[in-house]
Amino acid sequence: MTTTTVEGLVPRMKQICGAANVITDPLELRTYECDGLTSHRSVPALVVLPATAGEVAAVVTECARAGVPFVARGSGTGLSGGALPHQDGVLVVMSRMRKIVEIEPVSRRAVV
């Protein structure tokens, strides 16, 4: 494992998720500084919005390889602060992953 700055990950994240799904603009990054618990805030260094499980795996692999912290987040409606980003890390936002794969009503299980 090597330690890389987040800026060094940007080109690879754009390859993985597409340039439109990688946020580096400081004003846009502020959108992701907290979840529904607004009393705790931390602006992430980078936000990526993968669309598939494969993209998520590739993003996490790159972060781990580079020694860059990452936090996974849904739509940011939580009230616990559980999706608070790391200021020197990558916030992996899952909101583009909206496909229903399977629903099992009897067991009350959904794969999305």
N, C-alpha and C positions, 0 to 999 in steps of 0.2 A: 504494500500500500504506500502511495505517495501522498503528500499533502499539496493540493492545488488550490489556487484561488477560484472562487466561483466564476469570475470572468473567463478563466481558462476553460470552463465547461460549456460556455454559451454556444460555441459552434457545434459541438457534439449534440447538445440538447436540441438545437434547431434541426439537425439531421434526423434525430429520433422523432420529434413531435411536430416538426414543421415550424418555420419562422414565426408564423402568426400565433403560435401556441406557446411561445417563450416570451415572457415579459421581463424587460430590463429597465424600462422607463421609470425613474424614481416616483413620479406622480402616480403612475398606474400601480406600482408596487404597494403604495399606501392603502389601496383597496383591500389588500390581503393582510393588513397588520394585526387584525384580531378577528375572533369569531363573534358570536352573539354576546359574549362577555366583554364588553367594551372597556372595562376598567383596567385590563391588561393588554398592552400593545407592544408589538415588535415588528418592524418592517423587515421582510425577508430580503436577502440579497438578490434572489432570482425566483421567479415563479414559472413552473412548467405545467401545461395542461395536456396530459396524455389522453388518448382516445381508446386505447386497448390495453389489455393485461400485458401484452408483449412490450408495449411502449413503457409501461410502468416498470417492468422488470429491467429494461434497458437503462432507464433513468436511474433507478436505484443502484444498479451495477456500476454505472459511471460515477455516481456520488461515492459509493463505497471504495471504489478503486482509487479515487482522488483524495479520499479522506475528508470529504465535505459532508457536514451534517445535513439531514433532510427530515422533513415532517410531512406526513400525508394528511390531506384535508378533504372533506366532502364539500358541501356548499357553504360552510361557514355559519350555519345556524345554531350550532351548539352553544350552550351556556356555561360550559365548564372550563373553558380555556384550554381544552385538550388539543386544539389544532394551532396553538400559538407557534408561529414560525421562529426559527433561529435567525438572528440578524446577520450571521455570516454563512447562512446555508440556503438550501433550495427548498421551496414549498411546492410539493407535488399535489396539485389540485385535481380531484377526481370528477369534477362536475360535468365533464364531457362524456363520461361513461354512464350512459342512461339506458342501455339496451337490456331488455328482459330476456334472459337466456332460457329459463325454465321456472315454472311454478308448480309446486306440489301441494294442492289444497288440503289433503288429508293430514300431511305432516306439518303443514303451515310453514313450508320452506320455499324460499325464492332464491334463485341464482340470478344475479343481475350484473 
